[in-house]
Amino acid sequence: MKLILLISLVAVCLLARAAETKFSLPPETARLKAGPGVELAKAQCSLCHSADYISTQPRLTRTFWKAEVTKMQQKYGAPILTNNIDGLVDYLTGAYGKDDARPGTGKKQ
C-alpha cells in the first residue's frame, strides 16, 4: 500500500513538473507563393501544414495534388469543402506542381 502511494506521489510530481514546461515555436519565415488561390490555400492547408512543408515537396502533377487534397479531406478529416478541392488543386499545381495530361487524351486536367 505504501509503495502504491509513493509511486502515485512521484507520478503526480512528475506530471505537475511537466505541466510547467513551456516552449515556443520559431516564427514562420516561409510564405506560400503568390497566385490565384493562395488565400484559399492559406486558409485550408495552413491549418495543419507549414508553408515550408508545402514548398519543399517535389514538383508534383495535378493528379497527385488532387489525390493528396482528397486524402487530407477524406482520410485525415481536414475541413476542406468539396467545392474547394479544385481551387486548392489549381493553386498547388500552378505554384508547386507540374501539369499532366489526362490519360489517352493529351488534354490537361
C-alpha positions as CSV (number, residue, x, y, z in Angstrom):
1,M,0.0,0.0,0.0
2,K,2.8,2.4,0.9
3,L,4.6,1.5,-2.3
4,I,1.5,2.4,-4.4
5,L,1.1,5.7,-2.5
6,L,4.8,6.5,-3.1
7,I,4.6,5.7,-6.8
8,S,1.4,7.8,-7.1
9,L,3.0,10.7,-5.4
10,V,6.1,10.5,-7.7
11,A,3.8,10.3,-10.7
12,V,1.8,13.4,-9.6
13,C,5.0,15.4,-9.0
14,L,6.4,14.4,-12.4
15,L,3.1,15.4,-14.2
16,A,3.0,18.7,-12.3
17,R,6.6,19.4,-13.3
18,A,5.8,18.5,-17.0
19,A,2.8,20.9,-17.0
20,E,5.2,23.8,-16.1
21,T,7.4,23.2,-19.2
22,K,6.9,26.0,-21.7
23,F,8.2,26.2,-25.2
24,S,7.7,28.4,-28.2
25,L,8.0,27.7,-31.9
26,P,10.1,29.9,-34.1
27,P,8.2,32.4,-36.2
28,E,7.1,31.2,-39.6
29,T,9.5,32.5,-42.2
30,A,8.3,30.8,-45.3
31,R,5.3,32.0,-47.3
32,L,3.2,30.4,-49.9
33,K,3.8,31.6,-53.4
34,A,1.5,34.4,-54.6
35,G,-1.1,33.4,-57.2
36,P,-4.7,32.7,-57.7
37,G,-5.9,30.6,-54.8
38,V,-3.2,31.5,-52.3
39,E,-5.8,32.8,-49.8
40,L,-7.7,29.5,-50.0
41,A,-4.5,27.5,-49.6
42,K,-3.5,29.7,-46.6
43,A,-6.9,29.1,-45.0
44,Q,-7.1,25.4,-45.7
45,C,-3.6,24.0,-45.8
46,S,-2.0,26.1,-43.1
47,L,-4.4,24.7,-40.5
48,C,-2.1,21.6,-40.4
49,H,1.0,22.3,-42.6
50,S,3.6,25.0,-42.6
51,A,4.4,26.8,-45.9
52,D,7.8,25.0,-45.7
53,Y,6.1,21.7,-45.8
54,I,4.3,22.6,-49.0
55,S,7.1,24.4,-50.7
56,T,9.7,21.6,-50.1
57,Q,7.6,19.0,-52.0
58,P,8.9,17.9,-55.4
59,R,7.2,19.4,-58.4
60,L,4.1,17.1,-58.4
61,T,1.4,16.6,-61.0
62,R,-2.2,17.8,-60.8
63,T,-3.3,14.2,-60.5
64,F,-1.1,13.8,-57.4
65,W,-2.2,17.0,-55.8
66,K,-5.8,16.1,-56.3
67,A,-5.3,12.8,-54.7
68,E,-3.4,14.4,-51.8
69,V,-6.1,17.1,-51.1
70,T,-8.8,14.5,-51.3
71,K,-6.9,12.2,-49.0
72,M,-6.5,15.1,-46.5
73,Q,-10.2,15.7,-46.6
74,Q,-11.5,12.1,-46.6
75,K,-8.9,10.1,-44.6
76,Y,-7.5,12.8,-42.2
77,G,-10.6,14.8,-41.7
78,A,-9.3,18.1,-43.0
79,P,-12.1,20.6,-43.0
80,I,-12.0,21.2,-46.8
81,L,-15.3,21.8,-48.5
82,T,-15.7,19.5,-51.6
83,N,-16.3,22.6,-53.7
84,N,-12.9,24.0,-52.6
85,I,-10.9,20.9,-53.7
86,D,-10.5,22.0,-57.4
87,G,-9.4,25.5,-56.3
88,L,-6.8,24.1,-54.0
89,V,-5.5,21.7,-56.6
90,D,-5.4,24.6,-59.2
91,Y,-3.3,26.6,-56.8
92,L,-1.0,23.8,-55.7
93,T,-0.4,22.7,-59.3
94,G,0.2,26.2,-60.5
95,A,2.5,27.2,-57.7
96,Y,4.2,23.9,-56.7
97,G,3.5,21.4,-59.4
98,K,3.7,20.4,-63.0
99,D,0.8,19.8,-65.4
100,D,-0.1,16.3,-66.5
101,A,-2.4,15.2,-69.2
102,R,-5.5,13.1,-68.8
103,P,-4.5,9.6,-69.9
104,G,-5.2,8.9,-73.5
105,T,-6.4,12.4,-74.4
106,G,-3.4,14.7,-74.4
107,K,-5.6,17.2,-72.6
108,K,-4.6,18.8,-69.3
109,Q,-6.8,18.1,-66.4
